Amino acid sequence: MTDPEAEPERQFLDLAEGSSGLAKILYASLERLRDGAAGADLQEMARDVLAGHTDLRQIAATDAYGPMLLDQFHRFKEWEKSLDPDERRRLADEATAVAHNIDRTTD
């Protein structure tokens, strides 16, 4: 039996559509938020998610965090639109390769 503490990112496999690479990236991103990379509000949210007190789907539906996450999503989409098509494709390919490489090393 696998020790759940050995692979804490497994809780995100459903959001990552079964990709352990994407789940690890999501977990690492939440760790950065928990460590304060985006301010106190998102730090608290990430702490609660990583501790298992709530999940990202529940967080997104709350009045406290939903608008904040939606705002960040819109900011990301604006940034993404500002990229030229070749740069957007390069970044997408790079992110996909990183996730696949993690998948290969963990399967």
Biotite code that builds the C-alpha atoms (Angstrom):
import biotite.structure as struc

atoms = struc.array([
    struc.Atom([0.000, 0.000, 0.000], chain_id="A", res_id=1, res_name="MET", atom_name="CA", element="C"),
    struc.Atom([1.269, 3.486, -0.875], chain_id="A", res_id=2, res_name="THR", atom_name="CA", element="C"),
    struc.Atom([1.940, 5.891, 1.973], chain_id="A", res_id=3, res_name="ASP", atom_name="CA", element="C"),
    struc.Atom([-0.338, 8.918, 1.327], chain_id="A", res_id=4, res_name="PRO", atom_name="CA", element="C"),
    struc.Atom([2.286, 11.222, 2.823], chain_id="A", res_id=5, res_name="GLU", atom_name="CA", element="C"),
    struc.Atom([4.819, 10.033, 0.228], chain_id="A", res_id=6, res_name="ALA", atom_name="CA", element="C"),
    struc.Atom([2.750, 11.429, -2.670], chain_id="A", res_id=7, res_name="GLU", atom_name="CA", element="C"),
    struc.Atom([0.667, 14.304, -1.313], chain_id="A", res_id=8, res_name="PRO", atom_name="CA", element="C"),
    struc.Atom([-0.077, 15.594, -4.813], chain_id="A", res_id=9, res_name="GLU", atom_name="CA", element="C"),
    struc.Atom([-2.279, 12.533, -5.504], chain_id="A", res_id=10, res_name="ARG", atom_name="CA", element="C"),
    struc.Atom([-5.240, 14.512, -4.164], chain_id="A", res_id=11, res_name="GLN", atom_name="CA", element="C"),
    struc.Atom([-5.047, 16.610, -7.345], chain_id="A", res_id=12, res_name="PHE", atom_name="CA", element="C"),
    struc.Atom([-5.082, 13.772, -9.882], chain_id="A", res_id=13, res_name="LEU", atom_name="CA", element="C"),
    struc.Atom([-8.753, 14.298, -10.719], chain_id="A", res_id=14, res_name="ASP", atom_name="CA", element="C"),
    struc.Atom([-8.169, 17.997, -11.475], chain_id="A", res_id=15, res_name="LEU", atom_name="CA", element="C"),
    struc.Atom([-5.120, 17.050, -13.525], chain_id="A", res_id=16, res_name="ALA", atom_name="CA", element="C"),
    struc.Atom([-7.160, 14.529, -15.548], chain_id="A", res_id=17, res_name="GLU", atom_name="CA", element="C"),
    struc.Atom([-5.040, 11.658, -14.233], chain_id="A", res_id=18, res_name="GLY", atom_name="CA", element="C"),
    struc.Atom([-1.682, 13.213, -15.102], chain_id="A", res_id=19, res_name="SER", atom_name="CA", element="C"),
    struc.Atom([0.684, 12.771, -12.187], chain_id="A", res_id=20, res_name="SER", atom_name="CA", element="C"),
    struc.Atom([2.961, 15.383, -13.787], chain_id="A", res_id=21, res_name="GLY", atom_name="CA", element="C"),
    struc.Atom([0.244, 18.035, -13.777], chain_id="A", res_id=22, res_name="LEU", atom_name="CA", element="C"),
    struc.Atom([-0.786, 17.023, -10.259], chain_id="A", res_id=23, res_name="ALA", atom_name="CA", element="C"),
    struc.Atom([2.790, 17.529, -9.062], chain_id="A", res_id=24, res_name="LYS", atom_name="CA", element="C"),
    struc.Atom([2.944, 20.936, -10.774], chain_id="A", res_id=25, res_name="ILE", atom_name="CA", element="C"),
    struc.Atom([-0.366, 21.935, -9.170], chain_id="A", res_id=26, res_name="LEU", atom_name="CA", element="C"),
    struc.Atom([0.847, 20.782, -5.768], chain_id="A", res_id=27, res_name="TYR", atom_name="CA", element="C"),
    struc.Atom([4.125, 22.696, -6.157], chain_id="A", res_id=28, res_name="ALA", atom_name="CA", element="C"),
    struc.Atom([2.182, 25.803, -7.201], chain_id="A", res_id=29, res_name="SER", atom_name="CA", element="C"),
    struc.Atom([-0.001, 25.547, -4.099], chain_id="A", res_id=30, res_name="LEU", atom_name="CA", element="C"),
    struc.Atom([3.132, 25.170, -1.982], chain_id="A", res_id=31, res_name="GLU", atom_name="CA", element="C"),
    struc.Atom([4.444, 28.435, -3.445], chain_id="A", res_id=32, res_name="ARG", atom_name="CA", element="C"),
    struc.Atom([1.145, 30.138, -2.652], chain_id="A", res_id=33, res_name="LEU", atom_name="CA", element="C"),
    struc.Atom([1.221, 28.671, 0.862], chain_id="A", res_id=34, res_name="ARG", atom_name="CA", element="C"),
    struc.Atom([4.705, 30.149, 1.269], chain_id="A", res_id=35, res_name="ASP", atom_name="CA", element="C"),
    struc.Atom([3.336, 33.614, 0.447], chain_id="A", res_id=36, res_name="GLY", atom_name="CA", element="C"),
    struc.Atom([4.213, 34.065, -3.235], chain_id="A", res_id=37, res_name="ALA", atom_name="CA", element="C"),
    struc.Atom([0.906, 35.842, -3.966], chain_id="A", res_id=38, res_name="ALA", atom_name="CA", element="C"),
    struc.Atom([-0.022, 37.450, -0.667], chain_id="A", res_id=39, res_name="GLY", atom_name="CA", element="C"),
    struc.Atom([-1.743, 36.567, 2.566], chain_id="A", res_id=40, res_name="ALA", atom_name="CA", element="C"),
    struc.Atom([-5.205, 35.734, 1.181], chain_id="A", res_id=41, res_name="ASP", atom_name="CA", element="C"),
    struc.Atom([-4.000, 33.118, -1.275], chain_id="A", res_id=42, res_name="LEU", atom_name="CA", element="C"),
    struc.Atom([-1.498, 31.881, 1.310], chain_id="A", res_id=43, res_name="GLN", atom_name="CA", element="C"),
    struc.Atom([-4.365, 31.050, 3.666], chain_id="A", res_id=44, res_name="GLU", atom_name="CA", element="C"),
    struc.Atom([-6.363, 29.408, 0.868], chain_id="A", res_id=45, res_name="MET", atom_name="CA", element="C"),
    struc.Atom([-3.413, 27.243, -0.196], chain_id="A", res_id=46, res_name="ALA", atom_name="CA", element="C"),
    struc.Atom([-2.725, 26.256, 3.394], chain_id="A", res_id=47, res_name="ARG", atom_name="CA", element="C"),
    struc.Atom([-6.322, 25.065, 3.780], chain_id="A", res_id=48, res_name="ASP", atom_name="CA", element="C"),
    struc.Atom([-6.270, 23.137, 0.493], chain_id="A", res_id=49, res_name="VAL", atom_name="CA", element="C"),
    struc.Atom([-2.929, 21.460, 1.202], chain_id="A", res_id=50, res_name="LEU", atom_name="CA", element="C"),
    struc.Atom([-4.078, 20.537, 4.715], chain_id="A", res_id=51, res_name="ALA", atom_name="CA", element="C"),
    struc.Atom([-7.145, 18.827, 3.237], chain_id="A", res_id=52, res_name="GLY", atom_name="CA", element="C"),
    struc.Atom([-9.639, 21.165, 4.936], chain_id="A", res_id=53, res_name="HIS", atom_name="CA", element="C"),
    struc.Atom([-11.160, 22.048, 1.563], chain_id="A", res_id=54, res_name="THR", atom_name="CA", element="C"),
    struc.Atom([-10.509, 21.458, -2.122], chain_id="A", res_id=55, res_name="ASP", atom_name="CA", element="C"),
    struc.Atom([-9.975, 23.738, -5.085], chain_id="A", res_id=56, res_name="LEU", atom_name="CA", element="C"),
    struc.Atom([-13.479, 23.194, -6.472], chain_id="A", res_id=57, res_name="ARG", atom_name="CA", element="C"),
    struc.Atom([-15.029, 24.295, -3.181], chain_id="A", res_id=58, res_name="GLN", atom_name="CA", element="C"),
    struc.Atom([-12.640, 27.265, -2.953], chain_id="A", res_id=59, res_name="ILE", atom_name="CA", element="C"),
    struc.Atom([-13.520, 28.458, -6.457], chain_id="A", res_id=60, res_name="ALA", atom_name="CA", element="C"),
    struc.Atom([-17.208, 28.510, -5.555], chain_id="A", res_id=61, res_name="ALA", atom_name="CA", element="C"),
    struc.Atom([-16.802, 30.669, -2.439], chain_id="A", res_id=62, res_name="THR", atom_name="CA", element="C"),
    struc.Atom([-17.417, 34.402, -2.250], chain_id="A", res_id=63, res_name="ASP", atom_name="CA", element="C"),
    struc.Atom([-14.104, 34.798, -0.425], chain_id="A", res_id=64, res_name="ALA", atom_name="CA", element="C"),
    struc.Atom([-11.834, 33.272, -3.079], chain_id="A", res_id=65, res_name="TYR", atom_name="CA", element="C"),
    struc.Atom([-13.876, 32.780, -6.237], chain_id="A", res_id=66, res_name="GLY", atom_name="CA", element="C"),
    struc.Atom([-13.655, 36.396, -7.440], chain_id="A", res_id=67, res_name="PRO", atom_name="CA", element="C"),
    struc.Atom([-9.954, 36.564, -6.577], chain_id="A", res_id=68, res_name="MET", atom_name="CA", element="C"),
    struc.Atom([-9.204, 33.395, -8.534], chain_id="A", res_id=69, res_name="LEU", atom_name="CA", element="C"),
    struc.Atom([-11.350, 34.568, -11.423], chain_id="A", res_id=70, res_name="LEU", atom_name="CA", element="C"),
    struc.Atom([-9.473, 37.883, -11.485], chain_id="A", res_id=71, res_name="ASP", atom_name="CA", element="C"),
    struc.Atom([-6.135, 36.054, -11.599], chain_id="A", res_id=72, res_name="GLN", atom_name="CA", element="C"),
    struc.Atom([-7.449, 33.830, -14.376], chain_id="A", res_id=73, res_name="PHE", atom_name="CA", element="C"),
    struc.Atom([-8.472, 36.896, -16.406], chain_id="A", res_id=74, res_name="HIS", atom_name="CA", element="C"),
    struc.Atom([-5.061, 38.459, -15.841], chain_id="A", res_id=75, res_name="ARG", atom_name="CA", element="C"),
    struc.Atom([-3.433, 35.261, -17.091], chain_id="A", res_id=76, res_name="PHE", atom_name="CA", element="C"),
    struc.Atom([-5.661, 35.195, -20.189], chain_id="A", res_id=77, res_name="LYS", atom_name="CA", element="C"),
    struc.Atom([-4.758, 38.832, -20.962], chain_id="A", res_id=78, res_name="GLU", atom_name="CA", element="C"),
    struc.Atom([-1.069, 38.004, -20.623], chain_id="A", res_id=79, res_name="TRP", atom_name="CA", element="C"),
    struc.Atom([-1.533, 34.930, -22.802], chain_id="A", res_id=80, res_name="GLU", atom_name="CA", element="C"),
    struc.Atom([-3.285, 37.005, -25.496], chain_id="A", res_id=81, res_name="LYS", atom_name="CA", element="C"),
    struc.Atom([-0.360, 39.442, -25.516], chain_id="A", res_id=82, res_name="SER", atom_name="CA", element="C"),
    struc.Atom([2.049, 36.693, -26.586], chain_id="A", res_id=83, res_name="LEU", atom_name="CA", element="C"),
    struc.Atom([2.801, 36.208, -30.228], chain_id="A", res_id=84, res_name="ASP", atom_name="CA", element="C"),
    struc.Atom([1.529, 32.854, -31.547], chain_id="A", res_id=85, res_name="PRO", atom_name="CA", element="C"),
    struc.Atom([5.000, 31.288, -31.770], chain_id="A", res_id=86, res_name="ASP", atom_name="CA", element="C"),
    struc.Atom([5.821, 32.196, -28.170], chain_id="A", res_id=87, res_name="GLU", atom_name="CA", element="C"),
    struc.Atom([2.445, 30.925, -26.956], chain_id="A", res_id=88, res_name="ARG", atom_name="CA", element="C"),
    struc.Atom([2.987, 27.635, -28.772], chain_id="A", res_id=89, res_name="ARG", atom_name="CA", element="C"),
    struc.Atom([6.552, 27.334, -27.435], chain_id="A", res_id=90, res_name="ARG", atom_name="CA", element="C"),
    struc.Atom([5.426, 27.879, -23.836], chain_id="A", res_id=91, res_name="LEU", atom_name="CA", element="C"),
    struc.Atom([2.539, 25.429, -24.202], chain_id="A", res_id=92, res_name="ALA", atom_name="CA", element="C"),
    struc.Atom([4.840, 22.807, -25.708], chain_id="A", res_id=93, res_name="ASP", atom_name="CA", element="C"),
    struc.Atom([7.381, 23.357, -22.935], chain_id="A", res_id=94, res_name="GLU", atom_name="CA", element="C"),
    struc.Atom([4.758, 23.001, -20.197], chain_id="A", res_id=95, res_name="ALA", atom_name="CA", element="C"),
    struc.Atom([3.378, 19.848, -21.823], chain_id="A", res_id=96, res_name="THR", atom_name="CA", element="C"),
    struc.Atom([6.872, 18.372, -22.060], chain_id="A", res_id=97, res_name="ALA", atom_name="CA", element="C"),
    struc.Atom([7.575, 19.092, -18.389], chain_id="A", res_id=98, res_name="VAL", atom_name="CA", element="C"),
    struc.Atom([4.340, 17.396, -17.321], chain_id="A", res_id=99, res_name="ALA", atom_name="CA", element="C"),
    struc.Atom([5.017, 14.377, -19.571], chain_id="A", res_id=100, res_name="HIS", atom_name="CA", element="C"),
    struc.Atom([8.555, 14.061, -18.257], chain_id="A", res_id=101, res_name="ASN", atom_name="CA", element="C"),
    struc.Atom([7.255, 14.042, -14.690], chain_id="A", res_id=102, res_name="ILE", atom_name="CA", element="C"),
    struc.Atom([4.637, 11.456, -15.683], chain_id="A", res_id=103, res_name="ASP", atom_name="CA", element="C"),
    struc.Atom([7.335, 9.214, -17.148], chain_id="A", res_id=104, res_name="ARG", atom_name="CA", element="C"),
    struc.Atom([9.504, 9.412, -14.057], chain_id="A", res_id=105, res_name="THR", atom_name="CA", element="C"),
    struc.Atom([6.649, 8.665, -11.653], chain_id="A", res_id=106, res_name="THR", atom_name="CA", element="C"),
    struc.Atom([4.842, 5.884, -13.512], chain_id="A", res_id=107, res_name="ASP", atom_name="CA", element="C"),
])
